């Protein structure tokens, strides 16, 4: 599989993984993964993805598929969540209509979309990693045991506490 040659290549890896799992669930509904569906999957996710689906389907844990989708949705960033609620319904509809859609398949697609929307609305955004502190805030080597020194070289009196509140430095006496 080459994810960089499909129409969805520009999406984040997490979003592509979520979309692929949802698509795999949808194509498995009728227990057939038709050639038309395979071509659609390859066009969207990259050449060879359809073959990869065929390899994964027999060992897929279908009983926990929605739990896995929920987990993947919870890890998406805000932009990817918006994609899942606004653009994925059209993608999934195209996939299901590629070889003709039955009433049951449409019902399951609608259920999947409700599940996606509910999962996203009930999941907090994942914590973004904190940016690294600027170098000037990094601790100097071997200073942990040394008392803080004022500019004049004297140590501060023990009853002075330094505070930073809302980014403003102040001293207070205890």
C-alpha positions in Angstrom: 0.0 0.0 0.0 1.2 3.5 -0.8 -0.8 6.0 1.2 0.9 8.9 -0.6 -0.7 8.2 -3.9 -4.4 8.1 -2.9 -6.8 11.1 -3.0 -6.7 11.2 0.8 -2.9 11.3 1.0 -2.9 14.8 2.4 -4.8 13.8 5.5 -3.2 13.0 8.8 -2.2 9.4 9.4 -4.6 9.1 12.4 -7.5 10.4 10.2 -6.6 8.0 7.4 -6.5 5.1 9.8 -9.9 6.0 11.2 -11.4 6.4 7.7 -9.9 3.1 6.6 -11.4 1.2 9.6 -14.8 2.7 9.0 -14.6 1.8 5.3 -13.6 -1.7 6.1 -16.6 -2.0 8.4 -18.9 -0.7 5.7 -17.6 -3.0 2.9 -17.9 -6.0 5.2 -21.6 -5.4 5.8 -22.7 -7.4 2.8 -19.9 -9.9 3.2 -18.6 -8.9 -0.2 -15.7 -6.7 -1.1 -16.5 -6.1 -4.8 -14.0 -5.1 -7.4 -15.7 -1.7 -7.7 -15.3 -1.2 -3.9 -11.7 -2.3 -4.1 -11.0 0.3 -6.9 -12.7 3.0 -4.9 -10.6 2.2 -1.8 -7.4 2.1 -3.8 -8.3 5.5 -5.4 -8.9 7.1 -2.0 -6.2 5.5 0.2 -3.6 4.4 -2.3 -2.8 1.4 -4.5 -2.9 -1.9 -2.7 -5.2 -0.7 0.1 -8.0 -2.9 -1.2 -5.7 -5.9 -1.1 -4.7 -5.0 2.5 -8.4 -4.9 3.5 -8.8 -8.4 2.0 -5.9 -9.6 4.2 -7.2 -7.9 7.3 -10.9 -8.8 7.1 -10.7 -12.5 8.1 -8.8 -11.7 11.3 -10.7 -8.5 12.2 -12.2 -8.3 15.7 -15.7 -7.2 14.5 -17.2 -7.4 18.0 -14.9 -4.6 19.1 -14.9 -2.7 15.8 -16.9 0.2 17.2 -14.8 0.3 20.4 -11.7 0.7 18.2 -13.4 3.4 16.0 -14.3 5.2 19.2 -10.7 5.0 20.4 -9.4 6.3 17.1 -11.9 9.1 17.1 -10.9 10.2 20.6 -7.3 10.6 19.4 -8.1 12.9 16.5 -7.3 16.5 16.6 -10.0 19.1 16.1 -9.5 19.6 12.3 -9.7 15.8 11.8 -12.8 15.6 14.0 -14.4 18.2 11.8 -13.5 16.2 8.7 -15.1 13.1 10.3 -18.4 14.9 11.0 -18.6 17.0 7.8 -16.8 15.2 4.9 -16.7 11.6 5.8 -20.5 11.1 5.4 -20.1 11.9 1.7 -17.1 9.6 1.3 -18.8 6.7 3.0 -22.0 7.3 0.9 -19.9 7.2 -2.3 -18.3 3.9 -1.2 -21.6 2.3 -0.3 -23.2 3.4 -3.6 -20.2 2.2 -5.7 -21.8 -1.2 -6.2 -25.3 -0.3 -5.2 -26.6 0.2 -1.7 -29.3 -1.8 0.1 -31.7 -0.4 2.7 -29.9 -2.3 5.4 -26.5 -0.9 4.3 -27.9 2.6 4.3 -29.3 2.0 7.8 -25.9 0.8 9.0 -24.2 3.7 7.4 -26.6 6.1 9.2 -25.9 4.3 12.4 -22.2 4.6 11.9 -22.5 8.3 11.3 -24.6 8.8 14.4 -22.0 6.8 16.4 -19.2 9.0 15.0 -20.9 12.2 15.8 -21.8 11.1 19.4 -18.3 9.8 20.0 -16.7 13.0 18.9 -19.1 15.2 20.9 -18.6 13.1 24.0 -14.8 12.9 23.8 -12.5 15.7 24.9 -9.8 16.7 22.5 -6.5 14.8 23.2 -4.0 16.8 25.2 -1.6 18.5 22.8 2.0 18.1 23.7 3.4 21.1 25.5 6.0 23.0 23.5 9.5 22.8 24.7 10.5 25.6 27.1 12.7 28.3 25.5 16.4 27.7 26.1 16.7 30.6 28.5 14.3 28.9 30.9 16.2 25.6 30.9 18.0 24.9 34.2 21.6 25.7 34.2 23.9 22.7 34.9 24.9 22.0 38.5 22.8 24.9 40.0 20.3 22.8 41.9 22.2 22.9 45.2 23.3 26.5 44.9 21.2 29.3 46.4 19.8 31.9 44.1 22.0 35.0 43.8 20.9 38.6 43.2 22.7 40.7 40.6 25.0 42.1 43.3 26.3 38.6 44.2 24.6 38.5 47.6 22.1 35.7 48.4 18.6 36.9 49.1 17.3 36.9 52.6 15.6 33.6 53.6 12.3 35.4 54.2 11.9 36.5 50.5 9.8 34.4 48.2 9.8 35.1 44.5 6.5 34.6 42.6 5.6 34.7 39.0 1.9 35.4 38.7 0.3 35.7 35.2 3.8 36.1 33.8 4.7 39.0 36.1 7.6 38.6 38.5 7.3 39.9 42.0 8.9 39.4 45.4 7.1 39.1 48.7 8.4 39.0 52.2 7.2 36.3 54.5 
